[in-house]
Amino acid sequence: MRIITEEPLKDYISRYPDTAIPLKAWVKTVKKADWKTFADVKKSFNSVDAVGNQHYVFNIKGNNHRLVVVIKFTIKWVYIRFIGTHTEYDKIDCSTI
């Protein structure tokens, strides 16, 4: 899979250095993946949730942080829409962000 711009993750890591290891592991796993369906994503990340409108939510660092992405399976890309703390996540509509 191809991640469309990793800049949000790099910026987030600079603000929350404790997320560096789990976010880098997430990036590594995604880049190696060849997901065709949500079931494939679930095999890679058991705690991922599909929230509608091609949006998926990943728990980062024991659910302290949340990552929302859009996944386009047909063209093999992942677009980062939101990265934030669980508290920040609670303030957004993750299916439309």
N, C-alpha and C positions, 0 to 999 in steps of 0.2 A: 504494500500500500504506500501511497505517497502522501506525506503530510504537507498541506498547504500552509506555509509559513510557521516556523517554530519560534518566531520572535516573542509571541505572548508567553510561551513557556520560559524562555530565557529571562524575560523581564520579571516573571513571577518568581523564578529561582533567585534572582538578585534581591528580591524583597523578602522571600522566605527560603533561606538557604537549606533548611531542613527538608525541603521537597526535592532537592537536586537528585538524590539517588532514585527515589520512586519515579520521578518524571522522566529521567534519562532511561530507566528500565522500560517505562511505557513506550517511549519513542523507539527504542530498539526493537521491542516486540512488534509494534505497529509496522515498522519498516520491513520487517521480515515476513509479515503476514500476507496471505492471499485470500482475504475474506470475500465470500460470495453472498453470505446471508448473515443475519443477526446470530444465528446458531453458531456460526464460525467465530464471531466476536466473543460470544459467551464461552467458547472453549478456551480462548486466550485469556479472558478476564471474566471470571465467574461472577463478580459483583456488578458488572455493567447492567444498566437499565435502558431499555428503549422507551422514550417518552413521547414519541410521535413526531411526524413531520421530518423523518430521517435524522432526528436528533437522538444522541446517546449520551448517557451520563456515566462517568467513571469515578469511582472513589479513589482518592489519592491519599497515601500515608494514613491508613487506618480510618478512612472516612472523615479526616479532619479537613480535607480539601476536596473540591469537586471540579471535574473537568467535563465540559459539555462540548461535543463535536457533532458535526454533520458528516455522515458517511455516505458516499456515493459509490455503491458496490460495482456498478457497471463500468465506471471509469477509474475505479481503484484509487480514490482519493479521500482523505480525511481532512476536514477543515475545522480548525479550532475556533469555537464561538465564544467560550467563556472559561476562565480559570479563576477560582477564588476559594475563600474559606467556606466552610459549611454555612456559616451565618450569612455571608454575602450571597451564597447560592439560594438561600431561603427567600431572598428578596426579588428574585427574577422569575420570569416565566420561561423555563428551560426549553420548552418546545417551540418557542418563537424567537428566541434570542439570536 
